[in-house]
Every structure is written in structure tokens, then in C-alpha cells.
Amino acid sequence: MKTINFSRAVRNALLVFVTLASVQSAHSYSKRGYKKIFLWDGIKRMETQVRDTVLFEPDEKSLPASESLSGKTAVIICPGGSYHHLGMSHEGFSSAEWFKDQGIVPFVLQYRVAYNEHHFPAMLEDIQMAIKYVRENAGRFGIDKRRVGAIGYSAGGHLVTMAAEFGETRNELHKLGVETSESLRPDFVMPIYPVVSMQDDVGHRWSRKSLLGHQYKNAEKGFSPLNPFGHKYSQQMKDEFSMELNVPEDMVPVYLLACRDDPVVMFENSVRLDEALSAKAIPHRFVVYDEGGHGFGMKNGEFMRRTHWNEDLRAWLIEQNFL
């Protein structure tokens, strides 16, 4: 009989409580130097989605200081939250301030999640729409279209990796009648303590359920205590959304960071992604810390004081010619 790790369960419950408590209304950030862009405004068949997808673009006062009028790097920031909710403050806008200080133009994406009854492909549609918007408006911000990256935390890490892996093969915007000549793939990605796998042994089940919802057309019927509704996802579906199994030969550069003591998303997720990237000789850096946990984002907390990942990330961006 399988035993339950109560200490792990308690930590998970506390983390969920703290995360939900910290999720703030996106409305408050319009006064902090960011302008709301409703990406689906005016798009046919997407009228009901307009309020749930918001890209926060920096206003003139929030743009990074730079003597150059062109050639800047941009980053789209995808907070985590198990594809159920979003940690807009500590993973979204805190990160935006850090990137701005590096001279990078930050955009914070409030993508659709299960809390508002959205499942795949809504999230991929949103980040592809955000990439399209940033590239089509690159001139206004002095951005080099070939230097548009994305950082994601936890489930957001899965999203940015998926955008990189599927960007050349799954044009979700075309299916909606939205056309663009711009690439929908980011030029580099930074998954931080990411959800990677959808496999039963290491996958984060809440993220999987929130991402895939009740898409049981490819699922098998069956009952288990972890699945009281009597369905389980097919192996085909789990493989399709396991990022370690879908790395393309021309994958973009990756900065991957995780902690061995992560109590929420198993560290093995990042190990498998690192192995998959290494197997195909994809330029990447895998940064590992023994302690740090999960959900620290870029807030000035204990993790920042005990580590050097800020400096290491900056060094990697310079090494990859994005700074």
C-alpha cells in the first residue's frame, strides 16, 4: 500500500495557500509603469476571451535605460501557478524589474488558466499571440526581433519551453484565423523550477490536469484514488505534452534552473529536460542548487541572498549575445 508523505503534503498545502494569497489583480499594475494590452481584442471568435489574456507592456518611464535606439533584447515573463492561477507579483513584475535593470525590455503575460476554466490550447495561443505582438511592435521599443526571449516559472516554465518546442510546428494562431509573417518561437527560453514532464512517475498532476482539462477524447477510462472521476490521460497525450520528449533538433538556447529540495515539482523534471537537451547538443545551462525550494521567483528573499543566480543568468545572457 502506498504511503502518503504528510510533511510533503503539508508543505505543498502551505505553498498553495501562500501562492494564492499573493496572486494579485492585474488591474493594480496599470499604475506601476505598465500598460494593459488585451491581445484578443477585436479578434473574431475570441470575444469572450478578451479580459482573461493581458500583456503588460512597459510605458516610457518603465523602459530600460539605453543609449541605443535599436537592438534591445525583449523578454516575455510567464508567472507560474500550476496552470491554475498566476503569481503575478513575485514571479511576474518582480522579474520585470530585474530585466529592466539589465537593459532588457520586459513584458508580463497574464495568460489563461484553469481558474477561469481555460485549458490547452489557450495557454499556447496566448504566448504565441504575445510573441507576435512584441515582434510586430519591436520598432516602438527599439527591440531586435531576433532577440525576443521568454522566462517562465513552474508551469510557466513548461509554457515557455512548449512555445520554443512547438513554435515552428504548431501555429495555434493560424487555426484562429490570425495571420502573421513573424516567427512565433522565442529566440531563447529560461524555465525556472519548471514543470517539464506529464509522465505519471514525476509529473506535477495539478499542472497536468489544469493544462489538459477534460480532454478525454484520447484518454482511457479507469478509476484510482487520485482520479475519482474515472478517467486517466492516455500515454499518447502524456507523451505529447512532456517537454523532455519533444526537443527539436534546432531548439533555441535554454537557461534551466532548479533546486534539489523542490517540494512541489520534482527535481527530476529538470534533470530529464537537461538530459534531452544534452542528447541533441542544444546550447543550454543547467544550474542546480541543493536548497531553495520552489516559488521564489525574483523577489528579494532568502534564496537571492544565499545564491548567485542573478549574476549567473546575466552572464549567460551576455554569453549568448542577448546582452
C-alpha positions as CSV (number, residue, x, y, z in Angstrom):
1,M,0.0,0.0,0.0
2,K,1.3,3.4,-1.0
3,T,2.1,5.7,2.0
4,I,1.5,9.4,2.0
5,N,4.3,11.8,2.8
6,F,2.4,14.1,5.2
7,S,5.3,16.5,5.6
8,R,5.5,17.0,1.8
9,A,1.7,17.3,1.7
10,V,1.7,20.0,4.4
11,R,4.5,21.9,2.6
12,N,2.5,21.7,-0.6
13,A,-0.7,22.9,1.0
14,L,1.1,25.8,2.7
15,L,2.8,26.8,-0.6
16,V,-0.5,26.8,-2.4
17,F,-2.1,28.9,0.3
18,V,0.8,31.5,0.2
19,T,0.8,31.5,-3.6
20,L,-2.9,32.0,-3.8
21,A,-2.7,34.8,-1.2
22,S,0.0,36.5,-3.3
23,V,-1.9,36.4,-6.6
24,Q,-2.9,39.9,-7.2
25,S,-5.3,41.5,-9.6
26,A,-3.6,42.6,-12.7
27,H,-5.5,45.8,-12.6
28,S,-3.3,47.2,-9.9
29,Y,-0.2,47.1,-12.1
30,S,-1.5,49.5,-14.7
31,K,-0.4,52.2,-12.3
32,R,3.1,50.9,-11.9
33,G,4.5,51.8,-15.2
34,Y,2.9,49.1,-17.3
35,K,0.1,49.4,-19.9
36,K,-2.5,46.7,-20.4
37,I,-2.7,45.2,-23.9
38,F,-5.7,43.0,-24.5
39,L,-4.3,40.6,-27.1
40,W,-7.6,39.2,-28.2
41,D,-9.4,42.5,-28.6
42,G,-11.1,42.6,-32.0
43,I,-10.3,39.0,-32.9
44,K,-13.3,37.1,-34.2
45,R,-14.5,34.1,-32.1
46,M,-12.3,35.3,-29.2
47,E,-14.7,38.0,-27.9
48,T,-15.2,36.1,-24.6
49,Q,-11.5,35.7,-24.0
50,V,-10.5,39.4,-24.1
51,R,-10.4,40.1,-20.4
52,D,-8.6,36.9,-19.3
53,T,-5.5,37.4,-21.5
54,V,-3.5,40.6,-20.8
55,L,0.0,41.5,-21.9
56,F,1.6,44.2,-19.7
57,E,3.9,46.4,-21.8
58,P,6.2,48.9,-20.2
59,D,5.4,52.6,-20.6
60,E,8.1,55.1,-21.5
61,K,9.0,55.6,-17.8
62,S,9.4,51.8,-17.4
63,L,11.6,51.2,-20.4
64,P,15.2,50.2,-19.6
65,A,17.7,53.0,-19.9
66,S,19.8,52.6,-23.0
67,E,21.8,54.8,-25.3
68,S,20.8,52.7,-28.3
69,L,17.5,53.2,-30.1
70,S,17.5,49.7,-31.5
71,G,18.9,46.2,-31.0
72,K,17.4,45.7,-27.5
73,T,16.5,42.3,-26.1
74,A,13.0,41.7,-25.0
75,V,11.6,39.1,-22.6
76,I,8.1,37.8,-22.1
77,I,7.6,36.8,-18.5
78,C,5.2,33.9,-17.7
79,P,4.4,33.5,-14.0
80,G,3.7,30.1,-12.6
81,G,0.7,28.7,-10.7
82,S,0.1,25.1,-11.8
83,Y,-1.7,26.3,-14.9
84,H,-4.5,27.1,-12.4
85,H,-3.6,30.6,-11.2
86,L,-0.7,33.1,-11.7
87,G,1.8,34.6,-9.3
88,M,1.8,37.9,-11.0
89,S,3.8,39.8,-8.3
90,H,6.8,37.7,-7.2
91,E,7.3,35.9,-10.5
92,G,5.9,38.4,-12.9
93,F,6.5,42.1,-12.0
94,S,9.5,41.4,-9.8
95,S,11.1,39.7,-12.7
96,A,10.2,42.6,-15.0
97,E,12.1,45.0,-12.7
98,W,15.2,42.8,-12.8
99,F,15.3,42.5,-16.6
100,K,14.7,46.3,-16.9
101,D,17.7,46.8,-14.7
102,Q,19.8,44.7,-17.2
103,G,18.7,46.8,-20.1
104,I,16.1,44.3,-21.4
105,V,12.6,45.3,-22.3
106,P,10.2,43.3,-20.1
107,F,6.6,42.2,-20.9
108,V,4.5,40.4,-18.4
109,L,1.9,37.9,-19.7
110,Q,-1.3,37.1,-17.9
111,Y,-2.2,34.0,-19.8
112,R,-5.4,32.0,-19.5
113,V,-5.5,29.3,-16.8
114,A,-7.9,26.7,-15.4
115,Y,-9.1,29.1,-12.6
116,N,-11.1,30.7,-15.3
117,E,-11.9,27.4,-17.0
118,H,-9.3,27.6,-19.7
119,H,-7.2,24.6,-20.8
120,F,-4.9,23.8,-23.7
121,P,-4.5,25.2,-26.3
122,A,-5.5,28.5,-24.6
123,M,-2.1,29.0,-22.9
124,L,-0.1,28.3,-26.1
125,E,-2.4,30.6,-28.1
126,D,-1.7,33.4,-25.6
127,I,2.1,33.2,-25.6
128,Q,2.2,32.9,-29.4
129,M,-0.1,36.0,-29.6
130,A,2.3,37.8,-27.1
131,I,5.4,36.9,-29.3
132,K,3.5,38.1,-32.4
133,Y,2.7,41.4,-30.6
134,V,6.2,42.0,-29.4
135,R,7.8,41.3,-32.8
136,E,5.2,43.4,-34.7
137,N,5.8,46.3,-32.3
138,A,9.5,45.9,-31.9
139,G,10.2,49.3,-33.5
140,R,8.3,51.2,-30.8
141,F,10.5,49.7,-28.1
142,G,13.9,49.5,-30.0
143,I,13.8,45.8,-29.9
144,D,15.7,43.5,-32.2
145,K,13.1,40.9,-33.5
146,R,15.8,38.2,-33.3
147,R,16.3,38.8,-29.6
148,V,12.9,38.0,-28.1
149,G,13.1,35.5,-25.3
150,A,10.8,34.2,-22.6
151,I,11.2,33.2,-18.9
152,G,8.7,31.0,-17.1
153,Y,8.3,29.8,-13.6
154,S,7.0,26.3,-12.6
155,A,4.0,25.8,-15.0
156,G,5.1,28.9,-16.8
157,G,8.4,27.1,-17.4
158,H,6.5,24.4,-19.2
159,L,4.7,27.1,-21.2
160,V,7.9,28.8,-22.5
161,T,9.5,25.5,-23.2
162,M,6.4,24.4,-25.1
163,A,6.5,27.7,-27.1
164,A,10.1,27.0,-28.1
165,E,9.5,23.4,-29.0
166,F,6.2,23.8,-30.8
167,G,6.7,27.3,-32.2
168,E,7.7,26.1,-35.7
169,T,5.3,23.2,-35.9
170,R,2.0,24.2,-34.2
171,N,0.7,27.6,-35.3
172,E,-2.3,27.9,-33.0
173,L,-3.0,31.5,-34.3
174,H,-3.5,30.3,-37.8
175,K,-6.3,28.0,-36.6
176,L,-8.0,31.0,-35.2
177,G,-7.6,33.0,-38.4
178,V,-4.9,35.2,-37.1
179,E,-2.0,35.5,-39.6
180,T,1.5,37.0,-39.2
181,S,4.7,36.9,-41.0
182,E,6.6,36.9,-37.7
183,S,8.1,33.8,-36.1
184,L,6.0,32.5,-33.1
185,R,9.0,30.9,-31.5
186,P,11.0,32.7,-28.8
187,D,14.8,33.1,-29.5
188,F,15.7,31.8,-26.1
189,V,13.9,30.5,-23.0
190,M,14.6,30.4,-19.3
191,P,12.5,27.7,-17.5
192,I,12.9,28.2,-13.7
193,Y,12.0,25.3,-11.4
194,P,9.8,24.1,-14.3
195,V,7.1,21.6,-14.8
196,V,8.5,19.6,-17.7
197,S,7.1,16.1,-17.8
198,M,3.5,14.8,-17.9
199,Q,4.5,11.3,-17.0
200,D,3.0,9.6,-14.0
201,D,6.2,9.0,-12.2
202,V,7.5,12.6,-12.0
203,G,4.8,14.8,-13.5
204,H,3.1,17.5,-11.5
205,R,-0.5,16.2,-11.5
206,W,-2.2,19.5,-10.7
207,S,-0.5,21.2,-13.6
208,R,-1.3,18.3,-15.9
209,K,-5.0,18.4,-15.0
210,S,-5.1,22.2,-15.3
211,L,-3.4,22.1,-18.7
212,L,-5.3,19.3,-20.3
213,G,-8.6,19.6,-18.5
214,H,-11.2,17.1,-19.5
215,Q,-9.8,16.4,-23.0
216,Y,-10.7,12.7,-22.7
217,K,-11.1,12.1,-26.5
218,N,-7.6,10.5,-26.2
219,A,-8.0,9.2,-22.7
220,E,-8.6,5.8,-21.3
221,K,-11.3,5.0,-18.7
222,G,-10.2,3.8,-15.3
223,F,-10.5,4.6,-11.6
224,S,-7.9,5.4,-9.0
225,P,-7.9,7.3,-5.7
226,L,-6.0,10.1,-7.5
227,N,-8.5,10.1,-10.3
228,P,-12.0,9.8,-8.8
229,F,-13.8,10.8,-12.0
230,G,-12.9,7.5,-13.6
231,H,-10.6,8.7,-16.4
232,K,-6.9,8.9,-17.0
233,Y,-4.9,10.5,-19.7
234,S,-3.6,8.3,-22.5
235,Q,0.1,7.6,-22.8
236,Q,-0.1,9.3,-26.2
237,M,-1.4,12.5,-24.6
238,K,1.1,12.4,-21.7
239,D,4.0,12.0,-24.2
240,E,2.7,14.8,-26.4
241,F,3.0,17.4,-23.6
242,S,6.1,16.0,-21.9
243,M,8.7,18.6,-22.9
244,E,11.7,16.2,-22.5
245,L,10.2,14.0,-25.3
246,N,9.7,16.8,-27.8
247,V,13.0,18.7,-28.0
248,P,13.6,19.6,-31.7
249,E,17.0,19.4,-33.4
250,D,17.0,23.2,-33.7
251,M,15.9,24.0,-30.2
252,V,16.7,27.6,-29.0
253,P,19.2,28.2,-26.2
254,V,17.9,27.3,-22.8
255,Y,18.8,28.5,-19.3
256,L,17.4,26.0,-16.8
257,L,17.4,26.4,-13.0
258,A,16.1,24.1,-10.3
259,C,16.6,23.1,-6.7
260,R,17.1,19.5,-5.5
261,D,14.9,20.2,-2.4
262,D,11.9,21.4,-4.5
263,P,8.8,20.2,-2.5
264,V,6.3,20.9,-5.3
265,V,7.7,20.0,-8.7
266,M,10.1,17.0,-8.6
267,F,13.7,18.0,-9.4
268,E,13.7,15.0,-11.8
269,N,11.7,17.2,-14.2
270,S,14.7,19.4,-14.8
271,V,17.1,16.5,-14.9
272,R,15.1,14.9,-17.8
273,L,15.0,18.2,-19.7
274,D,18.7,18.7,-19.2
275,E,19.4,15.1,-20.5
276,A,17.2,15.7,-23.5
277,L,18.9,18.9,-24.4
278,S,22.3,17.4,-23.9
279,A,21.4,14.4,-26.1
280,K,20.8,16.8,-29.0
281,A,23.7,19.1,-28.2
282,I,21.4,22.1,-27.6
283,P,23.2,25.1,-26.1
284,H,22.0,25.3,-22.6
285,R,23.0,25.9,-19.0
286,F,21.6,23.7,-16.2
287,V,22.0,25.5,-12.8
288,V,21.4,23.4,-9.7
289,Y,21.1,24.4,-6.1
290,D,20.8,21.9,-3.3
291,E,18.4,24.2,-1.4
292,G,15.9,26.8,-2.4
293,G,12.6,25.1,-2.7
294,H,10.0,26.4,-5.2
295,G,8.2,29.5,-6.0
296,F,10.9,32.1,-5.0
297,G,10.6,34.0,-8.3
298,M,12.8,37.1,-8.4
299,K,11.7,38.6,-5.1
300,N,14.4,39.7,-2.8
301,G,14.2,36.8,-0.4
302,E,16.4,34.3,1.3
303,F,17.1,32.4,-1.9
304,M,18.6,35.6,-3.5
305,R,20.8,36.2,-0.5
306,R,22.2,32.7,-0.5
307,T,22.8,32.2,-4.2
308,H,24.3,34.0,-7.2
309,W,21.8,33.1,-9.8
310,N,21.1,36.7,-10.7
311,E,24.7,37.1,-11.7
312,D,24.9,33.8,-13.4
313,L,21.8,34.5,-15.5
314,R,23.2,37.8,-16.6
315,A,26.5,36.1,-17.5
316,W,24.6,33.5,-19.6
317,L,22.6,36.3,-21.4
318,I,25.9,38.0,-22.3
319,E,27.5,34.7,-23.4
320,Q,24.6,34.1,-25.7
321,N,24.8,37.7,-27.1
322,F,21.4,38.7,-25.7
323,L,23.0,41.4,-23.6
